Amino acid sequence: STSHYLPKPQPADMASVEAAAAALRKAERPVIIAGNGVRIAQAYHQLEVLAGLIGAPVATSASGKGVYAETGDWALGVCGNFGQPTANHVIGQADLVLAVGTRLGPADTANENPALIDPARQTIIQIEVEPKNASWTFPCDVSVVGDAKLALAQIEREIVAEGAPSSDILAKRKAALEEAREAHGFFRGPDYDSDETPIMPQRLFKEILAATADDAIFTLDAGENRLFSVHYFQCKSAGSMLMPGIGAMGYAVPAALAAKLVHPERQVVSISGDGGF
């Protein structure tokens, strides 16, 4: 068992939880950026609940892809260099950014582009299990140090206790999100339906998604297949994607075998690049 090697998840300090909840309640255009830390903490449900409670669109880092269903009510897709134009636009327009389980690395922030994230014009809250990673890239107004699953639940309870945004506010935020999706082609475009050859990645992914179950698990290899998947593949459920770190060639097939052993009842699909295969 690995339990003996892993620290017990710790809740966050209540003062930081209260400060984060107060800032989220005050924000007019909040947005969430979720990273791989959400996957490690298995905080999928808590992320979904908080996003719906406050009406905050959810983007993910590249390594966090799949921690929130990209067919979900508040989904933005991946942000940053390899991200969706919708995600980058909405983050750039936000007045508050809640970063959960991500260090907000260069690729996730378009090389720290102030048009995307700017502490001078945005309130930044970071939930991070490792204290040294809090405010590592950007100075945070509130740093919440603790397990992502526990911290998100703590913030949600505090917002409920103090008063969540009204249904009118949620409807207004949802309408703004739909407008941004329409304007920036959210997982849409001519290449998704093109019959031209060679086949474009967008069309391939559309056909794969149509032929697989909503809870199918996909494993990615290193290389361009991963970049195409991060950008164009639309995850249908949280926790449905596994990918390697940079340069881990040959990851997808053994990861798929392992996923099938752990979840024998679910479909598992390996997306492999030529070098990895």
Backbone as numpy.savetxt, mean C-alpha at the origin, in Angstrom:
# Nx Ny Nz CAx CAy CAz Cx Cy Cz
9.80 -23.49 15.61 8.96 -22.29 15.61 9.84 -21.04 15.61
9.41 -20.03 14.85 10.16 -18.77 14.82 9.77 -17.84 15.97
8.74 -18.21 16.74 8.23 -17.31 17.77 9.29 -16.96 18.81
10.23 -17.88 19.05 11.27 -17.63 20.05 12.27 -16.59 19.58
12.32 -16.34 18.27 13.31 -15.42 17.70 12.73 -14.03 17.44
11.41 -13.90 17.55 10.77 -12.65 17.19 10.29 -11.92 18.45
10.46 -10.60 18.49 9.97 -9.85 19.64 8.44 -9.83 19.66
7.87 -9.77 20.84 6.43 -9.68 20.97 5.96 -8.32 20.48
4.92 -8.28 19.62 4.43 -6.98 19.13 4.06 -6.06 20.27
4.49 -4.81 20.16 4.26 -3.84 21.22 3.28 -2.76 20.76
2.31 -2.40 21.61 1.43 -1.28 21.27 2.20 0.03 21.32
1.64 1.04 20.70 2.29 2.35 20.66 1.94 3.15 21.92
2.77 4.13 22.22 2.53 5.06 23.32 1.24 5.83 23.06
0.38 5.92 24.06 -0.94 6.52 23.86 -0.87 8.01 23.52
0.15 8.70 24.00 0.26 10.12 23.68 0.44 10.31 22.17
1.26 9.47 21.54 1.46 9.56 20.10 0.22 9.11 19.34
-0.48 8.11 19.87 -1.73 7.66 19.25 -2.77 8.77 19.27
-2.91 9.44 20.40 -3.87 10.54 20.52 -3.51 11.69 19.59
-2.21 11.99 19.46 -1.79 13.07 18.56 -2.07 12.71 17.10
-1.82 11.44 16.74 -2.08 11.00 15.37 -3.57 11.06 15.06
-4.38 10.59 15.99 -5.83 10.59 15.78 -6.37 12.01 15.65
-5.86 12.92 16.47 -6.31 14.31 16.41 -5.96 14.93 15.06
-4.75 14.66 14.56 -4.34 15.20 13.27 -5.18 14.63 12.14
-5.49 13.34 12.21 -6.31 12.71 11.17 -7.73 13.26 11.16
-8.27 13.54 12.33 -9.62 14.10 12.42 -9.65 15.53 11.89
-8.56 16.23 12.03 -8.49 17.64 11.61 -8.23 17.77 10.11
-7.59 16.78 9.51 -7.18 16.87 8.11 -8.38 16.98 7.17
-8.19 17.70 6.08 -9.23 17.84 5.06 -9.02 16.86 3.91
-7.76 16.54 3.61 -7.46 15.64 2.49 -6.40 14.62 2.93
-6.75 13.72 3.84 -5.76 12.74 4.31 -5.52 11.64 3.29
-4.31 11.10 3.29 -3.98 9.97 2.43 -3.07 9.04 3.22
-3.14 7.75 2.92 -2.32 6.75 3.59 -1.35 6.14 2.59
-0.09 6.00 3.00 0.90 5.24 2.23 1.29 4.04 3.07
0.99 2.85 2.59 1.24 1.61 3.33 2.39 0.85 2.71
3.27 0.33 3.57 4.44 -0.38 3.09 4.46 -1.84 3.50
5.59 -2.47 3.30 5.74 -3.89 3.58 5.55 -4.20 5.07
5.72 -3.20 5.92 5.50 -3.41 7.34 4.08 -3.84 7.66
3.12 -3.41 6.83 1.72 -3.84 7.00 1.62 -5.34 6.75
2.34 -5.82 5.74 2.34 -7.26 5.44 2.99 -8.05 6.57
4.13 -7.56 7.05 4.84 -8.27 8.12 3.97 -8.35 9.38
3.26 -7.27 9.68 2.41 -7.24 10.87 1.06 -7.90 10.64
0.77 -8.29 9.38 -0.55 -8.85 9.04 -1.66 -7.88 9.45
-1.47 -6.62 9.10 -2.39 -5.56 9.51 -3.35 -5.18 8.39
-3.67 -6.11 7.50 -4.52 -5.80 6.35 -5.89 -5.28 6.79
-6.51 -5.99 7.71 -7.86 -5.60 8.14 -7.85 -4.25 8.83
-6.89 -4.02 9.70 -6.82 -2.76 10.44 -6.61 -1.58 9.50
-5.80 -1.77 8.45 -5.59 -0.72 7.45 -6.89 -0.42 6.72
-7.60 -1.45 6.30 -8.86 -1.27 5.58 -9.90 -0.55 6.44
-9.98 -0.93 7.71 -10.97 -0.32 8.61 -10.68 1.16 8.81
-9.42 1.51 9.08 -9.08 2.91 9.32 -9.31 3.75 8.07
-8.93 3.23 6.91 -9.13 3.98 5.66 -10.60 4.28 5.45
-11.47 3.30 5.67 -12.89 3.49 5.49 -13.49 4.42 6.53
-12.96 4.36 7.74 -13.49 5.19 8.83 -13.28 6.67 8.57
-12.10 7.02 8.04 -11.78 8.44 7.86 -11.86 8.89 6.40
-12.12 7.95 5.48 -12.19 8.32 4.08 -10.86 8.74 3.52
-9.81 7.94 3.80 -8.46 8.25 3.33 -8.07 7.30 2.21
-7.80 7.81 1.01 -7.29 6.95 -0.06 -5.99 6.27 0.37
-5.78 5.02 -0.11 -4.63 4.22 0.30 -3.73 3.93 -0.90
-2.52 4.46 -0.85 -1.47 4.10 -1.78 -0.53 3.14 -1.07
0.29 2.43 -1.83 1.30 1.58 -1.21 2.66 1.89 -1.81
3.69 1.56 -1.06 5.03 1.57 -1.63 5.13 0.39 -2.60
6.21 0.34 -3.37 6.38 -0.79 -4.30 6.43 -2.11 -3.54
7.21 -2.17 -2.46 7.32 -3.42 -1.70 6.08 -3.69 -0.88
5.24 -2.68 -0.71 3.98 -2.87 0.00 2.81 -3.21 -0.90
3.06 -3.35 -2.19 1.96 -3.65 -3.12 1.21 -4.90 -2.66
-0.11 -4.79 -2.65 -0.92 -5.94 -2.25 -1.32 -5.94 -0.79
-0.87 -4.98 0.01 -1.32 -4.95 1.41 -2.72 -4.35 1.52
-3.17 -3.68 0.45 -4.54 -3.19 0.36 -5.04 -3.54 -1.04
-6.22 -4.13 -1.12 -6.75 -4.52 -2.42 -6.85 -3.32 -3.35
-6.28 -3.43 -4.54 -6.30 -2.31 -5.49 -7.63 -2.19 -6.21
-8.56 -3.09 -5.88 -9.96 -2.95 -6.31 -10.80 -2.38 -5.17
-10.16 -2.05 -4.04 -10.86 -1.58 -2.86 -11.43 -0.18 -3.03
-12.34 0.18 -2.13 -13.05 1.45 -2.22 -12.13 2.65 -2.23
-11.00 2.56 -1.50 -10.13 3.73 -1.33 -8.76 3.53 -1.98
-8.65 2.56 -2.89 -7.35 2.20 -3.45 -6.81 3.25 -4.42
-5.49 3.47 -4.33 -4.77 4.35 -5.25 -3.73 3.60 -6.07
-3.35 2.40 -5.66 -2.25 1.70 -6.29 -0.92 2.14 -5.71
0.15 1.74 -6.38 1.51 2.04 -5.91 1.85 3.50 -6.22
2.63 4.11 -5.34 3.09 5.48 -5.56 4.57 5.51 -5.88
5.07 6.68 -6.26 6.50 6.84 -6.49 6.91 6.61 -7.93
8.17 6.25 -8.10 8.75 6.12 -9.44 8.02 5.12 -10.32
7.58 4.01 -9.74 6.95 2.94 -10.52 5.45 2.89 -10.29
4.88 4.00 -9.81 3.51 3.98 -9.34 2.49 4.46 -10.35
1.26 4.49 -9.86 0.12 4.96 -10.62 0.07 6.49 -10.62
-0.19 7.11 -11.76 -0.38 8.56 -11.77 -1.47 9.01 -10.80
-2.50 8.18 -10.62 -3.56 8.52 -9.68 -3.01 8.67 -8.27
-2.18 7.70 -7.86 -1.62 7.73 -6.51 -0.75 8.96 -6.31
0.12 9.22 -7.24 1.03 10.37 -7.09 0.27 11.69 -7.08
-0.78 11.79 -7.89 -1.58 13.02 -7.91 -2.27 13.24 -6.57
-2.93 12.21 -6.05 -3.70 12.36 -4.81 -2.78 12.64 -3.63
-1.64 11.97 -3.58 -0.68 12.24 -2.50 -0.18 13.68 -2.57
0.11 14.14 -3.78 0.60 15.50 -3.95 -0.41 16.55 -3.53
-1.72 16.22 -3.60 -2.77 17.15 -3.22 -3.16 17.04 -1.75
-2.64 16.03 -1.04 -3.05 15.78 0.34 -2.51 16.84 1.29
-3.26 17.07 2.37 -2.74 17.96 3.42 -2.18 17.16 4.60
-2.41 15.83 4.59 -1.84 14.95 5.61 -1.48 13.62 4.98
-0.28 13.12 5.32 0.18 11.82 4.84 0.44 10.93 6.05
-0.28 9.79 6.11 -0.03 8.79 7.14 0.76 7.65 6.51
2.02 7.51 6.89 2.89 6.45 6.37 2.91 5.31 7.38
2.55 4.11 6.91 2.45 2.94 7.80 3.39 1.84 7.30
4.37 1.51 8.11 5.25 0.39 7.76 6.09 0.64 6.52
6.46 1.88 6.30 7.34 2.22 5.17 8.32 3.30 5.60
9.55 3.18 5.12 10.56 4.20 5.41 10.49 5.36 4.43
9.56 5.28 3.48 9.42 6.33 2.46 10.76 6.53 1.74
11.24 5.45 1.16 12.52 5.48 0.45 12.45 6.28 -0.83
13.60 6.52 -1.47 13.66 7.37 -2.66 12.71 6.95 -3.77
12.63 5.65 -4.08 11.77 5.20 -5.17 10.30 5.41 -4.85
9.95 5.39 -3.57 8.55 5.54 -3.17 8.12 6.99 -3.10
9.06 7.90 -3.11 8.75 9.33 -3.01 9.22 10.10 -4.23
9.43 9.38 -5.36 9.94 10.02 -6.58 11.19 10.83 -6.27
12.13 10.16 -5.58 13.39 10.79 -5.17 13.17 12.03 -4.31
12.26 11.87 -3.35 11.94 12.92 -2.38 11.46 14.21 -3.06
10.66 14.02 -4.09 10.11 15.15 -4.84 9.12 15.92 -3.96
9.36 17.22 -3.71 8.44 17.99 -2.87 7.05 18.16 -3.46
6.89 17.92 -4.76 5.56 17.96 -5.35 4.72 16.77 -4.89
5.40 15.73 -4.38 4.70 14.54 -3.88 4.53 14.63 -2.37
5.65 14.70 -1.66 5.62 14.83 -0.20 6.49 16.01 0.20
5.92 16.89 1.01 6.62 18.10 1.43 6.21 18.45 2.86
7.12 18.26 3.83 6.78 18.57 5.22 6.39 20.02 5.45
6.75 20.91 4.54 6.41 22.33 4.71 4.93 22.61 4.46
4.27 21.76 3.69 2.86 22.00 3.38 1.95 20.84 3.78
2.53 19.75 4.26 1.74 18.59 4.65 2.08 18.16 6.08
1.07 17.70 6.79 1.30 17.05 8.08 1.71 15.61 7.79
2.80 15.15 8.42 3.27 13.79 8.18 3.23 13.00 9.49
2.53 11.86 9.43 2.47 10.92 10.55 3.10 9.62 10.08
3.93 9.03 10.91 4.58 7.78 10.53 4.40 6.75 11.62
3.87 5.58 11.24 3.78 4.43 12.14 4.92 3.49 11.77
5.81 3.23 12.71 7.03 2.48 12.41 7.41 1.62 13.62
7.69 0.35 13.37 8.06 -0.55 14.46 9.50 -0.33 14.92
10.34 0.19 14.02 11.75 0.43 14.33 11.95 1.92 14.59
12.28 2.29 15.83 12.39 3.73 16.15 13.33 4.51 15.26
14.44 3.90 14.83 15.40 4.65 14.03 14.86 5.00 12.65
13.82 4.28 12.19 13.24 4.57 10.87 12.21 5.69 10.91
11.72 6.03 12.10 10.75 7.12 12.22 11.45 8.46 11.95
10.88 9.25 11.06 11.48 10.52 10.63 12.84 10.32 9.96
13.05 9.16 9.38 14.33 8.87 8.72 14.48 9.68 7.43
13.42 9.71 6.63 13.47 10.40 5.34 12.91 11.81 5.44
11.77 11.95 6.09 11.12 13.25 6.26 10.87 13.50 7.74
10.99 14.75 8.19 10.64 15.04 9.59 9.14 14.85 9.79
8.78 14.10 10.82 7.37 13.80 11.05 6.79 14.71 12.13
5.55 15.09 11.92 4.83 15.83 12.96 4.47 14.91 14.12
4.16 13.65 13.79 3.86 12.65 14.82 4.52 11.34 14.41
5.32 10.78 15.30 5.92 9.46 15.10 5.26 8.49 16.07
4.65 7.44 15.53 3.98 6.42 16.34 4.84 5.16 16.25
5.56 4.85 17.30 6.47 3.71 17.31 5.75 2.50 17.91
5.58 1.47 17.08 4.90 0.27 17.55 4.53 -0.62 16.39
3.98 -1.78 16.71 3.52 -2.73 15.71 2.38 -2.11 14.89
2.44 -2.25 13.57 1.45 -1.60 12.70 0.03 -2.07 12.99
-0.14 -3.35 13.24 -1.47 -3.90 13.49 -2.08 -3.31 14.76
-1.27 -3.25 15.81 -1.76 -2.71 17.07 -1.96 -1.20 16.99
-1.00 -0.50 16.37 -1.07 0.96 16.31 -2.27 1.43 15.49
-2.53 0.78 14.36 -3.68 1.17 13.53 -4.98 0.97 14.30
-5.07 -0.14 15.04 -6.28 -0.40 15.84 -6.42 0.62 16.96
-5.30 1.01 17.57 -5.33 2.02 18.62 -5.84 3.36 18.08
-5.32 3.76 16.92 -5.73 5.04 16.32 -7.21 4.99 15.93
-7.64 3.87 15.38 -9.05 3.72 15.00 -9.97 3.88 16.21
-9.62 3.23 17.32 -10.45 3.33 18.52 -10.50 4.76 19.05
-9.36 5.45 18.97 -9.31 6.84 19.46 -10.18 7.75 18.59
-10.16 7.54 17.28 -10.98 8.36 16.38 -12.46 8.08 16.62
-12.83 6.83 16.80 -14.22 6.49 17.08 -14.68 7.15 18.38
-13.81 7.12 19.38 -14.16 7.70 20.68 -14.35 9.21 20.61
-13.52 9.88 19.78 -13.56 11.33 19.69 -14.51 11.85 18.61
-14.89 10.96 17.68 -15.81 11.37 16.61 -15.18 11.26 15.24
-15.66 10.32 14.44 -15.14 10.10 13.09 -15.77 11.10 12.12
-15.15 11.29 10.94 -15.74 12.19 9.94 -17.16 11.78 9.58
-17.99 12.76 9.25 -19.40 12.51 8.94 -19.54 11.82 7.59
-20.73 11.29 7.35 -21.01 10.63 6.07 -20.91 11.61 4.91
-21.22 12.87 5.13 -21.11 13.88 4.07 -19.64 14.09 3.69
-18.77 14.12 4.70 -17.34 14.29 4.43 -16.80 13.08 3.68
-17.21 11.89 4.11 -16.76 10.66 3.43 -17.22 10.65 1.97
-18.44 11.07 1.73 -18.96 11.09 0.36 -18.18 12.08 -0.50
-17.84 13.22 0.07 -17.07 14.24 -0.66 -15.68 13.70 -1.01
-15.04 13.01 -0.06 -13.71 12.46 -0.30 -13.75 11.33 -1.33
-14.81 10.52 -1.29 -14.95 9.44 -2.26 -15.16 10.01 -3.66
-15.94 11.06 -3.78 -16.17 11.68 -5.08 -14.87 12.26 -5.65
-14.06 12.87 -4.78 -12.77 13.41 -5.23 -11.84 12.30 -5.70
-11.88 11.15 -5.02 -11.06 10.02 -5.43 -11.51 9.49 -6.79
-12.81 9.35 -6.98 -13.31 8.85 -8.27 -12.96 9.81 -9.40
-13.00 11.09 -9.12 -12.62 12.09 -10.13 -11.15 11.95 -10.50
-10.29 11.72 -9.52 -8.86 11.54 -9.79 -8.61 10.25 -10.56
-9.31 9.19 -10.22 -9.17 7.91 -10.95 -9.54 8.09 -12.42
-10.62 8.81 -12.65 -11.09 9.02 -14.02 -10.10 9.87 -14.80
-9.57 10.90 -14.16 -8.67 11.82 -14.84 -7.32 11.20 -15.16
-6.87 10.26 -14.33 -5.51 9.73 -14.48 -5.46 8.26 -14.91
-6.58 7.72 -15.39 -6.58 6.38 -15.97 -6.18 5.29 -14.99
-6.93 5.17 -13.91 -6.62 4.21 -12.86 -6.79 2.77 -13.37
-5.67 2.08 -13.61 -5.64 0.71 -14.15 -6.51 0.58 -15.40
-6.44 1.61 -16.23 -7.15 1.61 -17.49 -6.27 2.21 -18.55
-6.57 1.90 -19.81 -5.84 2.48 -20.93 -5.94 1.58 -22.14
-5.59 2.09 -23.31 -5.73 1.31 -24.54 -4.98 -0.02 -24.51
-3.81 -0.06 -23.85 -3.00 -1.29 -23.87 -3.64 -2.43 -23.09
-4.57 -2.12 -22.19 -5.25 -3.19 -21.45 -6.20 -3.99 -22.35
-6.62 -3.38 -23.46 -7.57 -4.04 -24.35 -7.00 -4.29 -25.75
-5.76 -3.94 -25.96 -5.17 -4.02 -27.30 -4.97 -5.47 -27.75
-5.28 -5.74 -29.04 -5.03 -7.05 -29.64 -3.74 -7.05 -30.45
-2.97 -5.98 -30.36 -1.73 -5.89 -31.11 -0.70 -6.89 -30.57
0.24 -7.26 -31.44 1.37 -8.10 -31.01 2.66 -7.30 -31.23
3.67 -7.47 -30.39 3.65 -8.36 -29.22 2.67 -7.89 -28.16
2.23 -8.82 -27.33 1.27 -8.51 -26.28 1.92 -7.61 -25.24
1.20 -6.57 -24.85 1.70 -5.67 -23.82 1.44 -6.26 -22.43
2.27 -5.91 -21.43 2.05 -6.42 -20.07 0.65 -6.14 -19.54
0.10 -4.96 -19.88 -1.22 -4.61 -19.37 -2.28 -5.63 -19.80
-2.23 -6.03 -21.08 -3.22 -7.00 -21.59 -3.00 -8.37 -20.94
-1.76 -8.76 -20.79 -1.45 -10.04 -20.15 -2.00 -10.07 -18.73
-1.77 -9.01 -17.98 -2.24 -8.98 -16.60 -3.77 -8.98 -16.53
-4.42 -8.27 -17.43 -5.87 -8.26 -17.47 -6.42 -9.66 -17.65
-5.81 -10.44 -18.56 -6.27 -11.81 -18.82 -5.97 -12.73 -17.64
-4.80 -12.55 -17.01 -4.46 -13.36 -15.83 -5.47 -13.11 -14.71
-5.78 -11.85 -14.45 -6.71 -11.52 -13.38 -8.11 -12.05 -13.67
-8.53 -12.03 -14.93 -9.85 -12.53 -15.30 -9.94 -14.05 -15.12
-8.81 -14.74 -15.18 -8.80 -16.21 -15.14 -8.48 -16.77 -13.76
-8.26 -15.90 -12.77 -7.85 -16.37 -11.45 -8.83 -15.91 -10.37
-8.81 -16.62 -9.25 -9.71 -16.33 -8.14 -9.34 -15.01 -7.46
-10.31 -14.42 -6.76 -10.06 -13.16 -6.08 -8.99 -13.28 -5.00
-8.86 -14.47 -4.39 -7.87 -14.63 -3.32 -6.62 -15.38 -3.79
-6.41 -15.44 -5.10 -5.20 -16.11 -5.62 -3.95 -15.38 -5.14
-2.88 -16.14 -4.92 -1.61 -15.58 -4.49 -0.68 -15.51 -5.69
-0.04 -14.36 -5.87 0.89 -14.15 -6.97 2.29 -13.90 -6.40
3.27 -14.57 -6.99 4.66 -14.35 -6.57 5.43 -13.76 -7.74
6.23 -12.73 -7.45 6.96 -12.02 -8.48 8.45 -12.35 -8.42
9.09 -12.29 -9.57 10.53 -12.44 -9.64 11.17 -11.05 -9.65
12.47 -11.00 -9.53 13.20 -9.75 -9.70 13.24 -9.38 -11.18
13.54 -8.13 -11.47 13.69 -7.71 -12.86 12.48 -6.95 -13.38
12.42 -6.80 -14.70 11.38 -5.97 -15.30 9.98 -6.53 -15.11
9.85 -7.87 -14.99 8.52 -8.42 -14.75 7.93 -7.88 -13.46
8.81 -7.65 -12.47 8.35 -7.08 -11.21 7.92 -5.61 -11.41
8.70 -4.85 -12.16 8.35 -3.44 -12.39 7.03 -3.32 -13.15
6.85 -4.17 -14.17 5.58 -4.17 -14.91 4.42 -4.52 -13.97
4.64 -5.53 -13.10 3.58 -5.97 -12.20 3.24 -4.89 -11.19
4.26 -4.24 -10.63 4.03 -3.19 -9.65 3.19 -2.07 -10.27
3.44 -1.76 -11.51 2.78 -0.63 -12.16 1.40 -0.99 -12.72
1.29 -2.14 -13.39 0.09 -2.42 -14.18 -0.83 -3.50 -13.60
-0.32 -4.36 -12.72 -1.11 -5.47 -12.18 -2.00 -4.95 -11.06
-3.29 -5.27 -11.08 -4.24 -4.77 -10.09 -4.60 -5.86 -9.10
-4.02 -5.80 -7.90 -4.27 -6.81 -6.87 -5.74 -6.80 -6.46
-6.35 -8.00 -6.41 -7.78 -8.08 -6.09 -8.06 -8.33 -4.62
-7.04 -8.67 -3.84 -7.27 -8.89 -2.41 -6.00 -8.57 -1.65
-6.16 -8.22 -0.38 -5.01 -7.91 0.46 -4.25 -9.19 0.80
-2.93 -9.09 0.86 -2.11 -10.24 1.18 -1.97 -11.23 0.04
-2.16 -10.75 -1.18 -2.18 -11.67 -2.33 -0.91 -11.65 -3.16
0.10 -10.88 -2.74 1.30 -10.76 -3.56 2.55 -10.89 -2.71
3.51 -11.66 -3.21 4.81 -11.83 -2.58 5.88 -11.46 -3.60
6.86 -10.67 -3.15 7.92 -10.27 -4.06 9.24 -10.19 -3.32
10.35 -10.27 -4.05 11.66 -10.24 -3.41 12.17 -8.82 -3.23
13.29 -8.71 -2.53 14.02 -7.46 -2.51 14.73 -7.28 -3.84
15.45 -6.19 -3.97 16.12 -5.88 -5.24 17.18 -6.94 -5.55
17.13 -7.48 -6.77 18.18 -8.38 -7.23 18.02 -9.83 -6.83
16.91 -10.21 -6.17 16.74 -11.60 -5.73 16.20 -12.45 -6.86
17.03 -12.65 -7.88 16.62 -13.38 -9.08 16.30 -14.83 -8.74
15.22 -15.34 -9.33 14.83 -16.72 -9.10 13.93 -16.92 -7.90
13.34 -15.86 -7.38 12.51 -15.92 -6.17 11.13 -16.51 -6.44
10.54 -16.23 -7.59 9.11 -16.45 -7.79 8.69 -17.91 -7.68
9.42 -18.83 -8.31 9.00 -20.23 -8.32 9.09 -20.87 -6.92
10.22 -20.78 -6.22 10.23 -21.34 -4.85 9.25 -20.65 -3.91
9.03 -19.34 -4.10 8.05 -18.64 -3.27 6.64 -19.17 -3.55
6.35 -19.47 -4.81 5.04 -20.04 -5.16 4.86 -21.42 -4.54
5.90 -22.23 -4.55 5.82 -23.55 -3.93 5.55 -23.43 -2.43
6.26 -22.50 -1.80 6.07 -22.29 -0.36 4.66 -21.79 -0.06
4.17 -20.85 -0.88 2.82 -20.31 -0.67 1.77 -21.41 -0.80
1.97 -22.32 -1.73 1.01 -23.42 -1.91 1.04 -24.39 -0.74
2.21 -24.59 -0.16 2.30 -25.45 1.02 1.57 -24.83 2.21
1.68 -23.52 2.34 1.03 -22.82 3.46 -0.46 -22.68 3.21
-0.85 -22.43 1.95 -2.26 -22.22 1.60 -2.66 -23.19 0.48
-2.78 -24.49 0.78 -3.09 -25.47 -0.27 -4.45 -25.26 -0.93
-5.36 -24.52 -0.25 -6.70 -24.31 -0.78 -6.78 -23.15 -1.76
-5.71 -22.36 -1.92 -5.74 -21.19 -2.78 -4.94 -21.39 -4.06
-5.40 -20.72 -5.12 -4.60 -20.70 -6.35 -3.31 -19.93 -6.10
-2.22 -20.41 -6.70 -0.94 -19.71 -6.61 -0.36 -19.58 -8.01
0.05 -18.37 -8.38 0.58 -18.10 -9.71 1.96 -17.46 -9.58
2.93 -18.03 -10.28 4.28 -17.45 -10.30 4.43 -16.62 -11.57
4.85 -15.38 -11.39 5.17 -14.49 -12.53 6.69 -14.35 -12.57
7.31 -15.02 -13.53 8.78 -15.09 -13.56 9.35 -14.35 -14.76
10.47 -13.69 -14.53 11.19 -13.06 -15.63 12.12 -14.06 -16.30
12.66 -13.66 -17.44 13.50 -14.61 -18.19 14.75 -15.02 -17.40
15.41 -14.05 -16.74 16.59 -14.41 -15.96 16.25 -15.29 -14.79
15.18 -14.97 -14.07 14.77 -15.77 -12.92 14.34 -17.15 -13.33
13.60 -17.26 -14.43 13.13 -18.55 -14.87 14.30 -19.43 -15.31
